[in-house]
Amino acid sequence: MTTKEIANRLVELCRKGQHEEAYKELFADNAVALEPEGFPNHEVKGKAALLKKNEDFGKMVIEMHDSSVSDPIVAGNHFSVSMMIDSTMKEQGRSKMEEICLYEVKDGKIVKEQFFYNM
């Protein structure tokens, strides 16, 4: 798959709420995820660890009120999307989070994802 095809597929799966499927299908076994400095688990390595992080996030959500994912912007082997999540989380209450997500593709798989947002 090309970077553009991977980007479009990721957006399609995320818009359907199929995040686990996105990790399983599109990410390399040695993929890395980076959150902003100061965030617990700032750096996570390996597809299994990314799937666990996604599962843990899902367990914190009490209710998902709304979410959106922009169309991707592709440049070479990178692409970005903006995401918005309006949710009620355990111990945090309701909040709306907006972020920029940057992805790097190598050999037809996502090898790195990095999230930019204010906590």
Biopython code that builds the backbone (N, CA, C, O; Angstrom):
import numpy as np
from Bio.PDB.StructureBuilder import StructureBuilder

atoms = [
    (1, "MET", "N", (0.840, -1.190, 0.000)),
    (1, "MET", "CA", (0.000, 0.000, 0.000)),
    (1, "MET", "C", (0.880, 1.247, 0.000)),
    (1, "MET", "O", (1.950, 1.264, 0.609)),
    (2, "THR", "N", (0.425, 2.273, -0.679)),
    (2, "THR", "CA", (1.129, 3.550, -0.676)),
    (2, "THR", "C", (0.797, 4.318, 0.598)),
    (2, "THR", "O", (-0.135, 3.961, 1.319)),
    (3, "THR", "N", (1.550, 5.358, 0.868)),
    (3, "THR", "CA", (1.272, 6.199, 2.036)),
    (3, "THR", "C", (-0.134, 6.767, 1.956)),
    (3, "THR", "O", (-0.847, 6.806, 2.959)),
    (4, "LYS", "N", (-0.538, 7.207, 0.772)),
    (4, "LYS", "CA", (-1.886, 7.767, 0.626)),
    (4, "LYS", "C", (-2.960, 6.710, 0.884)),
    (4, "LYS", "O", (-3.968, 6.999, 1.528)),
    (5, "GLU", "N", (-2.755, 5.510, 0.396)),
    (5, "GLU", "CA", (-3.721, 4.433, 0.630)),
    (5, "GLU", "C", (-3.807, 4.082, 2.119)),
    (5, "GLU", "O", (-4.896, 3.859, 2.647)),
    (6, "ILE", "N", (-2.662, 4.036, 2.786)),
    (6, "ILE", "CA", (-2.641, 3.763, 4.223)),
    (6, "ILE", "C", (-3.345, 4.883, 4.981)),
    (6, "ILE", "O", (-4.133, 4.622, 5.890)),
    (7, "ALA", "N", (-3.062, 6.124, 4.610)),
    (7, "ALA", "CA", (-3.698, 7.269, 5.258)),
    (7, "ALA", "C", (-5.218, 7.202, 5.110)),
    (7, "ALA", "O", (-5.949, 7.378, 6.086)),
    (8, "ASN", "N", (-5.686, 6.951, 3.906)),
    (8, "ASN", "CA", (-7.131, 6.882, 3.678)),
    (8, "ASN", "C", (-7.770, 5.726, 4.442)),
    (8, "ASN", "O", (-8.876, 5.859, 4.964)),
    (9, "ARG", "N", (-7.076, 4.599, 4.506)),
    (9, "ARG", "CA", (-7.610, 3.444, 5.236)),
    (9, "ARG", "C", (-7.655, 3.723, 6.737)),
    (9, "ARG", "O", (-8.617, 3.350, 7.408)),
    (10, "LEU", "N", (-6.622, 4.376, 7.265)),
    (10, "LEU", "CA", (-6.622, 4.721, 8.683)),
    (10, "LEU", "C", (-7.799, 5.635, 9.002)),
    (10, "LEU", "O", (-8.507, 5.416, 9.985)),
    (11, "VAL", "N", (-8.009, 6.648, 8.182)),
    (11, "VAL", "CA", (-9.129, 7.563, 8.398)),
    (11, "VAL", "C", (-10.447, 6.800, 8.349)),
    (11, "VAL", "O", (-11.313, 7.003, 9.200)),
    (12, "GLU", "N", (-10.605, 5.928, 7.364)),
    (12, "GLU", "CA", (-11.834, 5.141, 7.239)),
    (12, "GLU", "C", (-12.097, 4.321, 8.508)),
    (12, "GLU", "O", (-13.208, 4.334, 9.036)),
    (13, "LEU", "N", (-11.083, 3.617, 8.990)),
    (13, "LEU", "CA", (-11.259, 2.794, 10.184)),
    (13, "LEU", "C", (-11.518, 3.633, 11.430)),
    (13, "LEU", "O", (-12.367, 3.279, 12.249)),
    (14, "CYS", "N", (-10.797, 4.739, 11.580)),
    (14, "CYS", "CA", (-10.995, 5.604, 12.756)),
    (14, "CYS", "C", (-12.385, 6.223, 12.762)),
    (14, "CYS", "O", (-13.001, 6.336, 13.822)),
    (15, "ARG", "N", (-12.882, 6.618, 11.620)),
    (15, "ARG", "CA", (-14.226, 7.195, 11.550)),
    (15, "ARG", "C", (-15.296, 6.177, 11.937)),
    (15, "ARG", "O", (-16.376, 6.553, 12.393)),
    (16, "LYS", "N", (-15.000, 4.896, 11.756)),
    (16, "LYS", "CA", (-15.925, 3.829, 12.155)),
    (16, "LYS", "C", (-15.693, 3.385, 13.602)),
    (16, "LYS", "O", (-16.413, 2.526, 14.111)),
    (17, "GLY", "N", (-14.686, 3.970, 14.265)),
    (17, "GLY", "CA", (-14.362, 3.575, 15.625)),
    (17, "GLY", "C", (-13.618, 2.257, 15.704)),
    (17, "GLY", "O", (-13.596, 1.624, 16.760)),
    (18, "GLN", "N", (-13.015, 1.836, 14.620)),
    (18, "GLN", "CA", (-12.313, 0.550, 14.554)),
    (18, "GLN", "C", (-10.804, 0.745, 14.744)),
    (18, "GLN", "O", (-10.005, 0.411, 13.869)),
    (19, "HIS", "N", (-10.440, 1.287, 15.896)),
    (19, "HIS", "CA", (-9.041, 1.605, 16.177)),
    (19, "HIS", "C", (-8.189, 0.347, 16.324)),
    (19, "HIS", "O", (-7.055, 0.306, 15.848)),
    (20, "GLU", "N", (-8.727, -0.673, 16.977)),
    (20, "GLU", "CA", (-7.970, -1.916, 17.138)),
    (20, "GLU", "C", (-7.655, -2.531, 15.775)),
    (20, "GLU", "O", (-6.537, -2.988, 15.535)),
    (21, "GLU", "N", (-8.638, -2.538, 14.895)),
    (21, "GLU", "CA", (-8.431, -3.069, 13.547)),
    (21, "GLU", "C", (-7.363, -2.259, 12.807)),
    (21, "GLU", "O", (-6.553, -2.824, 12.073)),
    (22, "ALA", "N", (-7.362, -0.940, 13.000)),
    (22, "ALA", "CA", (-6.358, -0.085, 12.356)),
    (22, "ALA", "C", (-4.946, -0.480, 12.801)),
    (22, "ALA", "O", (-4.043, -0.595, 11.972)),
    (23, "TYR", "N", (-4.757, -0.686, 14.105)),
    (23, "TYR", "CA", (-3.440, -1.098, 14.596)),
    (23, "TYR", "C", (-3.043, -2.446, 14.010)),
    (23, "TYR", "O", (-1.910, -2.619, 13.559)),
    (24, "LYS", "N", (-3.964, -3.397, 14.013)),
    (24, "LYS", "CA", (-3.649, -4.746, 13.531)),
    (24, "LYS", "C", (-3.325, -4.759, 12.042)),
    (24, "LYS", "O", (-2.412, -5.463, 11.610)),
    (25, "GLU", "N", (-4.061, -3.993, 11.265)),
    (25, "GLU", "CA", (-3.923, -4.024, 9.807)),
    (25, "GLU", "C", (-2.804, -3.132, 9.275)),
    (25, "GLU", "O", (-2.097, -3.519, 8.344)),
    (26, "LEU", "N", (-2.636, -1.952, 9.852)),
    (26, "LEU", "CA", (-1.805, -0.922, 9.223)),
    (26, "LEU", "C", (-0.452, -0.672, 9.876)),
    (26, "LEU", "O", (0.405, -0.027, 9.272)),
    (27, "PHE", "N", (-0.239, -1.162, 11.087)),
    (27, "PHE", "CA", (0.980, -0.830, 11.827)),
    (27, "PHE", "C", (2.011, -1.946, 11.747)),
    (27, "PHE", "O", (1.667, -3.128, 11.743)),
    (28, "ALA", "N", (3.275, -1.555, 11.683)),
    (28, "ALA", "CA", (4.390, -2.504, 11.709)),
    (28, "ALA", "C", (4.516, -3.104, 13.103)),
    (28, "ALA", "O", (4.106, -2.495, 14.091)),
    (29, "ASP", "N", (5.080, -4.288, 13.173)),
    (29, "ASP", "CA", (5.256, -4.953, 14.462)),
    (29, "ASP", "C", (6.116, -4.134, 15.422)),
    (29, "ASP", "O", (5.936, -4.221, 16.637)),
    (30, "ASN", "N", (7.044, -3.344, 14.895)),
    (30, "ASN", "CA", (7.949, -2.546, 15.729)),
    (30, "ASN", "C", (7.562, -1.065, 15.768)),
    (30, "ASN", "O", (8.404, -0.213, 16.053)),
    (31, "ALA", "N", (6.312, -0.760, 15.488)),
    (31, "ALA", "CA", (5.845, 0.637, 15.465)),
    (31, "ALA", "C", (6.032, 1.302, 16.834)),
    (31, "ALA", "O", (6.039, 0.647, 17.877)),
    (32, "VAL", "N", (6.183, 2.626, 16.786)),
    (32, "VAL", "CA", (6.383, 3.447, 17.981)),
    (32, "VAL", "C", (5.280, 4.491, 18.047)),
    (32, "VAL", "O", (4.884, 5.053, 17.025)),
    (33, "ALA", "N", (4.783, 4.749, 19.258)),
    (33, "ALA", "CA", (3.791, 5.809, 19.484)),
    (33, "ALA", "C", (4.361, 6.802, 20.488)),
    (33, "ALA", "O", (4.896, 6.409, 21.525)),
    (34, "LEU", "N", (4.242, 8.085, 20.176)),
    (34, "LEU", "CA", (4.737, 9.143, 21.053)),
    (34, "LEU", "C", (3.583, 10.072, 21.450)),
    (34, "LEU", "O", (2.849, 10.576, 20.601)),
    (35, "GLU", "N", (3.448, 10.279, 22.739)),
    (35, "GLU", "CA", (2.509, 11.251, 23.296)),
    (35, "GLU", "C", (3.310, 12.479, 23.718)),
    (35, "GLU", "O", (4.538, 12.415, 23.769)),
    (36, "PRO", "N", (2.644, 13.603, 24.025)),
    (36, "PRO", "CA", (3.381, 14.772, 24.497)),
    (36, "PRO", "C", (4.184, 14.467, 25.766)),
    (36, "PRO", "O", (3.825, 13.588, 26.549)),
    (37, "GLU", "N", (5.272, 15.208, 25.948)),
    (37, "GLU", "CA", (6.094, 15.074, 27.156)),
    (37, "GLU", "C", (5.199, 15.214, 28.384)),
    (37, "GLU", "O", (4.280, 16.033, 28.405)),
    (38, "GLY", "N", (5.479, 14.410, 29.399)),
    (38, "GLY", "CA", (4.718, 14.472, 30.642)),
    (38, "GLY", "C", (3.512, 13.552, 30.670)),
    (38, "GLY", "O", (2.919, 13.350, 31.729)),
    (39, "PHE", "N", (3.142, 12.997, 29.543)),
    (39, "PHE", "CA", (2.020, 12.075, 29.475)),
    (39, "PHE", "C", (2.498, 10.702, 29.933)),
    (39, "PHE", "O", (3.592, 10.277, 29.560)),
    (40, "PRO", "N", (1.690, 9.998, 30.741)),
    (40, "PRO", "CA", (2.091, 8.633, 31.100)),
    (40, "PRO", "C", (2.306, 7.798, 29.839)),
    (40, "PRO", "O", (1.582, 7.955, 28.856)),
    (41, "ASN", "N", (3.279, 6.929, 29.868)),
    (41, "ASN", "CA", (3.618, 6.124, 28.695)),
    (41, "ASN", "C", (3.912, 7.009, 27.487)),
    (41, "ASN", "O", (3.393, 6.783, 26.394)),
    (42, "HIS", "N", (4.750, 8.017, 27.702)),
    (42, "HIS", "CA", (5.116, 8.979, 26.656)),
    (42, "HIS", "C", (5.558, 8.277, 25.371)),
    (42, "HIS", "O", (5.229, 8.724, 24.273)),
    (43, "GLU", "N", (6.303, 7.182, 25.511)),
    (43, "GLU", "CA", (6.774, 6.434, 24.338)),
    (43, "GLU", "C", (6.418, 4.963, 24.503)),
    (43, "GLU", "O", (6.781, 4.331, 25.495)),
    (44, "VAL", "N", (5.708, 4.430, 23.523)),
    (44, "VAL", "CA", (5.296, 3.029, 23.540)),
    (44, "VAL", "C", (5.853, 2.372, 22.286)),
    (44, "VAL", "O", (5.737, 2.918, 21.189)),
    (45, "LYS", "N", (6.461, 1.195, 22.449)),
    (45, "LYS", "CA", (7.095, 0.518, 21.315)),
    (45, "LYS", "C", (6.494, -0.865, 21.103)),
    (45, "LYS", "O", (6.288, -1.623, 22.051)),
    (46, "GLY", "N", (6.217, -1.177, 19.842)),
    (46, "GLY", "CA", (5.725, -2.490, 19.469)),
    (46, "GLY", "C", (4.216, -2.519, 19.297)),
    (46, "GLY", "O", (3.479, -1.902, 20.067)),
    (47, "LYS", "N", (3.767, -3.239, 18.283)),
    (47, "LYS", "CA", (2.336, -3.307, 17.983)),
    (47, "LYS", "C", (1.524, -3.826, 19.176)),
    (47, "LYS", "O", (0.449, -3.300, 19.463)),
    (48, "ALA", "N", (2.020, -4.837, 19.864)),
    (48, "ALA", "CA", (1.307, -5.387, 21.019)),
    (48, "ALA", "C", (1.108, -4.317, 22.095)),
    (48, "ALA", "O", (0.037, -4.231, 22.695)),
    (49, "ALA", "N", (2.132, -3.508, 22.337)),
    (49, "ALA", "CA", (2.039, -2.439, 23.338)),
    (49, "ALA", "C", (1.077, -1.344, 22.874)),
    (49, "ALA", "O", (0.361, -0.770, 23.695)),
    (50, "LEU", "N", (1.050, -1.047, 21.580)),
    (50, "LEU", "CA", (0.106, -0.059, 21.056)),
    (50, "LEU", "C", (-1.329, -0.554, 21.198)),
    (50, "LEU", "O", (-2.224, 0.214, 21.553)),
    (51, "LEU", "N", (-1.545, -1.825, 20.922)),
    (51, "LEU", "CA", (-2.885, -2.398, 21.107)),
    (51, "LEU", "C", (-3.316, -2.332, 22.572)),
    (51, "LEU", "O", (-4.475, -2.036, 22.863)),
    (52, "LYS", "N", (-2.394, -2.605, 23.494)),
    (52, "LYS", "CA", (-2.690, -2.528, 24.925)),
    (52, "LYS", "C", (-3.009, -1.101, 25.326)),
    (52, "LYS", "O", (-3.948, -0.868, 26.089)),
    (53, "LYS", "N", (-2.243, -0.144, 24.825)),
    (53, "LYS", "CA", (-2.502, 1.278, 25.119)),
    (53, "LYS", "C", (-3.887, 1.674, 24.629)),
    (53, "LYS", "O", (-4.613, 2.378, 25.331)),
    (54, "ASN", "N", (-4.260, 1.232, 23.437)),
    (54, "ASN", "CA", (-5.574, 1.528, 22.890)),
    (54, "ASN", "C", (-6.670, 0.894, 23.757)),
    (54, "ASN", "O", (-7.696, 1.522, 24.021)),
    (55, "GLU", "N", (-6.453, -0.333, 24.190)),
    (55, "GLU", "CA", (-7.415, -1.024, 25.058)),
    (55, "GLU", "C", (-7.566, -0.289, 26.387)),
    (55, "GLU", "O", (-8.683, -0.100, 26.869)),
    (56, "ASP", "N", (-6.454, 0.122, 26.978)),
    (56, "ASP", "CA", (-6.486, 0.850, 28.249)),
    (56, "ASP", "C", (-7.242, 2.168, 28.107)),
    (56, "ASP", "O", (-8.003, 2.548, 28.997)),
    (57, "PHE", "N", (-7.033, 2.869, 26.985)),
    (57, "PHE", "CA", (-7.758, 4.121, 26.747)),
    (57, "PHE", "C", (-9.259, 3.839, 26.697)),
    (57, "PHE", "O", (-10.048, 4.564, 27.304)),
    (58, "GLY", "N", (-9.648, 2.800, 25.985)),
    (58, "GLY", "CA", (-11.060, 2.444, 25.872)),
    (58, "GLY", "C", (-11.700, 2.154, 27.213)),
    (58, "GLY", "O", (-12.874, 2.460, 27.416)),
    (59, "LYS", "N", (-10.946, 1.565, 28.134)),
    (59, "LYS", "CA", (-11.467, 1.253, 29.469)),
    (59, "LYS", "C", (-11.692, 2.513, 30.304)),
    (59, "LYS", "O", (-12.472, 2.486, 31.255)),
    (60, "MET", "N", (-11.023, 3.612, 29.964)),
    (60, "MET", "CA", (-11.177, 4.863, 30.704)),
    (60, "MET", "C", (-12.398, 5.661, 30.243)),
    (60, "MET", "O", (-12.857, 6.561, 30.947)),
    (61, "VAL", "N", (-12.923, 5.330, 29.062)),
    (61, "VAL", "CA", (-14.040, 6.084, 28.495)),
    (61, "VAL", "C", (-15.360, 5.578, 29.079)),
    (61, "VAL", "O", (-15.687, 4.396, 28.972)),
    (62, "ILE", "N", (-16.102, 6.481, 29.689)),
    (62, "ILE", "CA", (-17.435, 6.157, 30.185)),
    (62, "ILE", "C", (-18.449, 6.313, 29.063)),
    (62, "ILE", "O", (-19.315, 5.462, 28.861)),
    (63, "GLU", "N", (-18.322, 7.435, 28.329)),
    (63, "GLU", "CA", (-19.243, 7.697, 27.223)),
    (63, "GLU", "C", (-18.541, 8.526, 26.155)),
    (63, "GLU", "O", (-17.850, 9.497, 26.462)),
    (64, "MET", "N", (-18.724, 8.134, 24.906)),
    (64, "MET", "CA", (-18.196, 8.888, 23.765)),
    (64, "MET", "C", (-19.350, 9.700, 23.203)),
    (64, "MET", "O", (-20.319, 9.134, 22.696)),
    (65, "HIS", "N", (-19.257, 11.019, 23.288)),
    (65, "HIS", "CA", (-20.332, 11.902, 22.839)),
    (65, "HIS", "C", (-20.203, 12.232, 21.360)),
    (65, "HIS", "O", (-21.201, 12.301, 20.642)),
    (66, "ASP", "N", (-18.965, 12.436, 20.907)),
    (66, "ASP", "CA", (-18.731, 12.810, 19.512)),
    (66, "ASP", "C", (-17.253, 12.596, 19.206)),
    (66, "ASP", "O", (-16.407, 12.635, 20.100)),
    (67, "SER", "N", (-16.961, 12.372, 17.948)),
    (67, "SER", "CA", (-15.565, 12.296, 17.513)),
    (67, "SER", "C", (-15.509, 12.603, 16.029)),
    (67, "SER", "O", (-16.496, 12.452, 15.310)),
    (68, "SER", "N", (-14.339, 13.034, 15.582)),
    (68, "SER", "CA", (-14.155, 13.305, 14.158)),
    (68, "SER", "C", (-12.693, 13.107, 13.791)),
    (68, "SER", "O", (-11.793, 13.222, 14.623)),
    (69, "VAL", "N", (-12.492, 12.805, 12.513)),
    (69, "VAL", "CA", (-11.156, 12.649, 11.949)),
    (69, "VAL", "C", (-11.156, 13.372, 10.606)),
    (69, "VAL", "O", (-12.024, 13.135, 9.767)),
    (70, "SER", "N", (-10.183, 14.248, 10.408)),
    (70, "SER", "CA", (-10.112, 14.995, 9.153)),
    (70, "SER", "C", (-9.627, 14.093, 8.025)),
    (70, "SER", "O", (-9.165, 12.976, 8.257)),
    (71, "ASP", "N", (-9.740, 14.593, 6.815)),
    (71, "ASP", "CA", (-9.091, 13.933, 5.688)),
    (71, "ASP", "C", (-7.583, 14.071, 5.882)),
    (71, "ASP", "O", (-7.132, 15.047, 6.481)),
    (72, "PRO", "N", (-6.800, 13.124, 5.393)),
    (72, "PRO", "CA", (-5.355, 13.180, 5.599)),
    (72, "PRO", "C", (-4.659, 14.173, 4.675)),
    (72, "PRO", "O", (-5.119, 14.466, 3.572)),
    (73, "ILE", "N", (-3.543, 14.673, 5.166)),
    (73, "ILE", "CA", (-2.608, 15.457, 4.362)),
    (73, "ILE", "C", (-1.370, 14.587, 4.211)),
    (73, "ILE", "O", (-0.757, 14.202, 5.206)),
    (74, "VAL", "N", (-0.999, 14.275, 2.978)),
    (74, "VAL", "CA", (0.088, 13.346, 2.701)),
    (74, "VAL", "C", (1.267, 14.091, 2.078)),
    (74, "VAL", "O", (1.093, 14.915, 1.180)),
    (75, "ALA", "N", (2.466, 13.789, 2.569)),
    (75, "ALA", "CA", (3.701, 14.340, 2.009)),
    (75, "ALA", "C", (4.771, 13.263, 2.097)),
    (75, "ALA", "O", (5.235, 12.931, 3.188)),
    (76, "GLY", "N", (5.159, 12.722, 0.962)),
    (76, "GLY", "CA", (6.181, 11.669, 0.951)),
    (76, "GLY", "C", (5.725, 10.469, 1.740)),
    (76, "GLY", "O", (4.671, 9.897, 1.465)),
    (77, "ASN", "N", (6.531, 10.079, 2.738)),
    (77, "ASN", "CA", (6.166, 8.918, 3.548)),
    (77, "ASN", "C", (5.557, 9.315, 4.898)),
    (77, "ASN", "O", (5.566, 8.529, 5.845)),
    (78, "HIS", "N", (5.033, 10.535, 4.975)),
    (78, "HIS", "CA", (4.353, 11.006, 6.177)),
    (78, "HIS", "C", (2.938, 11.457, 5.829)),
    (78, "HIS", "O", (2.654, 11.858, 4.700)),
    (79, "PHE", "N", (2.053, 11.381, 6.832)),
    (79, "PHE", "CA", (0.734, 11.992, 6.689)),
    (79, "PHE", "C", (0.250, 12.440, 8.061)),
    (79, "PHE", "O", (0.703, 11.954, 9.097)),
    (80, "SER", "N", (-0.679, 13.377, 8.032)),
    (80, "SER", "CA", (-1.244, 13.877, 9.282)),
    (80, "SER", "C", (-2.756, 13.991, 9.153)),
    (80, "SER", "O", (-3.304, 14.137, 8.060)),
    (81, "VAL", "N", (-3.406, 13.919, 10.305)),
    (81, "VAL", "CA", (-4.845, 14.147, 10.397)),
    (81, "VAL", "C", (-5.089, 14.915, 11.685)),
    (81, "VAL", "O", (-4.277, 14.865, 12.609)),
    (82, "SER", "N", (-6.201, 15.621, 11.743)),
    (82, "SER", "CA", (-6.635, 16.188, 13.016)),
    (82, "SER", "C", (-7.757, 15.303, 13.536)),
    (82, "SER", "O", (-8.602, 14.826, 12.778)),
    (83, "MET", "N", (-7.744, 15.098, 14.840)),
    (83, "MET", "CA", (-8.786, 14.295, 15.486)),
    (83, "MET", "C", (-9.396, 15.095, 16.625)),
    (83, "MET", "O", (-8.726, 15.901, 17.271)),
    (84, "MET", "N", (-10.679, 14.855, 16.855)),
    (84, "MET", "CA", (-11.389, 15.461, 17.969)),
    (84, "MET", "C", (-12.147, 14.352, 18.678)),
    (84, "MET", "O", (-12.773, 13.503, 18.043)),
    (85, "ILE", "N", (-12.081, 14.371, 20.004)),
    (85, "ILE", "CA", (-12.826, 13.420, 20.822)),
    (85, "ILE", "C", (-13.539, 14.208, 21.919)),
    (85, "ILE", "O", (-12.903, 14.912, 22.703)),
    (86, "ASP", "N", (-14.849, 14.083, 21.966)),
    (86, "ASP", "CA", (-15.668, 14.655, 23.034)),
    (86, "ASP", "C", (-16.180, 13.462, 23.837)),
    (86, "ASP", "O", (-17.040, 12.711, 23.376)),
    (87, "SER", "N", (-15.636, 13.297, 25.054)),
    (87, "SER", "CA", (-15.964, 12.106, 25.828)),
    (87, "SER", "C", (-16.038, 12.409, 27.316)),
    (87, "SER", "O", (-15.532, 13.423, 27.795)),
    (88, "THR", "N", (-16.679, 11.506, 28.025)),
    (88, "THR", "CA", (-16.652, 11.518, 29.483)),
    (88, "THR", "C", (-15.737, 10.385, 29.912)),
    (88, "THR", "O", (-15.948, 9.222, 29.570)),
    (89, "MET", "N", (-14.709, 10.760, 30.676)),
    (89, "MET", "CA", (-13.687, 9.808, 31.102)),
    (89, "MET", "C", (-13.788, 9.577, 32.610)),
    (89, "MET", "O", (-14.168, 10.469, 33.367)),
    (90, "LYS", "N", (-13.438, 8.360, 33.023)),
    (90, "LYS", "CA", (-13.381, 8.056, 34.445)),
    (90, "LYS", "C", (-12.418, 9.024, 35.123)),
    (90, "LYS", "O", (-11.330, 9.286, 34.610)),
    (91, "GLU", "N", (-12.810, 9.545, 36.252)),
    (91, "GLU", "CA", (-11.990, 10.417, 37.097)),
    (91, "GLU", "C", (-11.634, 11.753, 36.454)),
    (91, "GLU", "O", (-10.907, 12.541, 37.060)),
    (92, "GLN", "N", (-12.124, 12.034, 35.242)),
    (92, "GLN", "CA", (-11.804, 13.316, 34.606)),
    (92, "GLN", "C", (-13.044, 14.077, 34.182)),
    (92, "GLN", "O", (-12.974, 15.285, 33.961)),
    (93, "GLY", "N", (-14.167, 13.408, 34.065)),
    (93, "GLY", "CA", (-15.376, 14.064, 33.605)),
    (93, "GLY", "C", (-15.367, 14.240, 32.093)),
    (93, "GLY", "O", (-14.597, 13.609, 31.370)),
    (94, "ARG", "N", (-16.246, 15.114, 31.651)),
    (94, "ARG", "CA", (-16.384, 15.337, 30.213)),
    (94, "ARG", "C", (-15.384, 16.376, 29.723)),
    (94, "ARG", "O", (-15.162, 17.401, 30.366)),
    (95, "SER", "N", (-14.793, 16.090, 28.582)),
    (95, "SER", "CA", (-13.876, 17.047, 27.972)),
    (95, "SER", "C", (-13.832, 16.818, 26.473)),
    (95, "SER", "O", (-14.163, 15.743, 25.971)),
    (96, "LYS", "N", (-13.417, 17.853, 25.783)),
    (96, "LYS", "CA", (-13.242, 17.793, 24.335)),
    (96, "LYS", "C", (-11.754, 17.961, 24.054)),
    (96, "LYS", "O", (-11.150, 18.962, 24.440)),
    (97, "MET", "N", (-11.170, 16.977, 23.381)),
    (97, "MET", "CA", (-9.743, 17.025, 23.082)),
    (97, "MET", "C", (-9.554, 17.094, 21.571)),
    (97, "MET", "O", (-10.157, 16.329, 20.818)),
    (98, "GLU", "N", (-8.711, 18.022, 21.145)),
    (98, "GLU", "CA", (-8.366, 18.142, 19.734)),
    (98, "GLU", "C", (-6.868, 17.936, 19.606)),
    (98, "GLU", "O", (-6.093, 18.441, 20.418)),
    (99, "GLU", "N", (-6.458, 17.183, 18.571)),
    (99, "GLU", "CA", (-5.052, 16.877, 18.406)),
    (99, "GLU", "C", (-4.680, 16.765, 16.936)),
    (99, "GLU", "O", (-5.523, 16.538, 16.068)),
    (100, "ILE", "N", (-3.390, 16.933, 16.692)),
    (100, "ILE", "CA", (-2.803, 16.643, 15.383)),
    (100, "ILE", "C", (-2.066, 15.322, 15.534)),
    (100, "ILE", "O", (-1.302, 15.128, 16.480)),
    (101, "CYS", "N", (-2.299, 14.428, 14.605)),
    (101, "CYS", "CA", (-1.672, 13.104, 14.624)),
    (101, "CYS", "C", (-0.781, 12.995, 13.393)),
    (101, "CYS", "O", (-1.242, 13.174, 12.266)),
    (102, "LEU", "N", (0.483, 12.706, 13.612)),
    (102, "LEU", "CA", (1.459, 12.589, 12.537)),
    (102, "LEU", "C", (1.914, 11.139, 12.441)),
    (102, "LEU", "O", (2.240, 10.516, 13.451)),
    (103, "TYR", "N", (1.936, 10.609, 11.230)),
    (103, "TYR", "CA", (2.287, 9.208, 10.999)),
    (103, "TYR", "C", (3.434, 9.113, 9.999)),
    (103, "TYR", "O", (3.534, 9.910, 9.067)),
    (104, "GLU", "N", (4.304, 8.111, 10.213)),
    (104, "GLU", "CA", (5.383, 7.818, 9.287)),
    (104, "GLU", "C", (5.180, 6.404, 8.753)),
    (104, "GLU", "O", (4.891, 5.480, 9.513)),
    (105, "VAL", "N", (5.336, 6.244, 7.431)),
    (105, "VAL", "CA", (5.128, 4.964, 6.775)),
    (105, "VAL", "C", (6.446, 4.474, 6.186)),
    (105, "VAL", "O", (7.208, 5.248, 5.606)),
    (106, "LYS", "N", (6.704, 3.170, 6.344)),
    (106, "LYS", "CA", (7.885, 2.552, 5.758)),
    (106, "LYS", "C", (7.515, 1.134, 5.354)),
    (106, "LYS", "O", (6.913, 0.399, 6.138)),
    (107, "ASP", "N", (7.867, 0.750, 4.148)),
    (107, "ASP", "CA", (7.600, -0.598, 3.644)),
    (107, "ASP", "C", (6.128, -0.992, 3.768)),
    (107, "ASP", "O", (5.809, -2.137, 4.090)),
    (108, "GLY", "N", (5.237, -0.037, 3.509)),
    (108, "GLY", "CA", (3.805, -0.327, 3.474)),
    (108, "GLY", "C", (3.122, -0.449, 4.819)),
    (108, "GLY", "O", (1.992, -0.933, 4.889)),
    (109, "LYS", "N", (3.774, -0.024, 5.892)),
    (109, "LYS", "CA", (3.184, -0.069, 7.237)),
    (109, "LYS", "C", (3.503, 1.222, 7.989)),
    (109, "LYS", "O", (4.508, 1.878, 7.713)),
    (110, "ILE", "N", (2.648, 1.576, 8.933)),
    (110, "ILE", "CA", (2.919, 2.717, 9.801)),
    (110, "ILE", "C", (3.965, 2.282, 10.820)),
    (110, "ILE", "O", (3.785, 1.287, 11.522)),
    (111, "VAL", "N", (5.063, 3.039, 10.895)),
    (111, "VAL", "CA", (6.141, 2.717, 11.824)),
    (111, "VAL", "C", (6.202, 3.682, 13.009)),
    (111, "VAL", "O", (6.860, 3.409, 14.012)),
    (112, "LYS", "N", (5.502, 4.822, 12.878)),
    (112, "LYS", "CA", (5.530, 5.806, 13.963)),
    (112, "LYS", "C", (4.262, 6.638, 13.931)),
    (112, "LYS", "O", (3.803, 7.063, 12.871)),
    (113, "GLU", "N", (3.702, 6.862, 15.121)),
    (113, "GLU", "CA", (2.612, 7.814, 15.268)),
    (113, "GLU", "C", (2.988, 8.761, 16.399)),
    (113, "GLU", "O", (3.538, 8.345, 17.419)),
    (114, "GLN", "N", (2.686, 10.034, 16.203)),
    (114, "GLN", "CA", (2.999, 11.034, 17.213)),
    (114, "GLN", "C", (1.815, 11.973, 17.343)),
    (114, "GLN", "O", (1.275, 12.456, 16.348)),
    (115, "PHE", "N", (1.416, 12.228, 18.596)),
    (115, "PHE", "CA", (0.235, 13.040, 18.869)),
    (115, "PHE", "C", (0.649, 14.375, 19.480)),
    (115, "PHE", "O", (1.510, 14.429, 20.358)),
    (116, "PHE", "N", (0.023, 15.450, 19.005)),
    (116, "PHE", "CA", (0.282, 16.797, 19.504)),
    (116, "PHE", "C", (-1.027, 17.369, 20.026)),
    (116, "PHE", "O", (-1.985, 17.534, 19.271)),
    (117, "TYR", "N", (-1.066, 17.674, 21.327)),
    (117, "TYR", "CA", (-2.258, 18.258, 21.957)),
    (117, "TYR", "C", (-1.866, 18.829, 23.295)),
    (117, "TYR", "O", (-0.792, 18.535, 23.821)),
    (118, "ASN", "N", (-2.749, 19.656, 23.848)),
    (118, "ASN", "CA", (-2.561, 20.199, 25.189)),
    (118, "ASN", "C", (-3.319, 19.331, 26.166)),
    (118, "ASN", "O", (-4.464, 18.951, 25.921)),
    (119, "MET", "N", (-2.672, 19.018, 27.280)),
    (119, "MET", "CA", (-3.316, 18.189, 28.296)),
    (119, "MET", "C", (-4.157, 19.047, 29.213)),
    (119, "MET", "O", (-4.783, 18.531, 30.139)),
]
sb = StructureBuilder()
sb.init_structure("model")
sb.init_model(0)
sb.init_chain("A")
sb.init_seg("    ")
for serial, (resi, resn, name, xyz) in enumerate(atoms, 1):
    if name == "N":
        sb.init_residue(resn, " ", resi, " ")
    sb.init_atom(name, np.array(xyz, "f"), 0.0, 1.0, " ", f" {name:<3s}", serial, name[0])
structure = sb.get_structure()
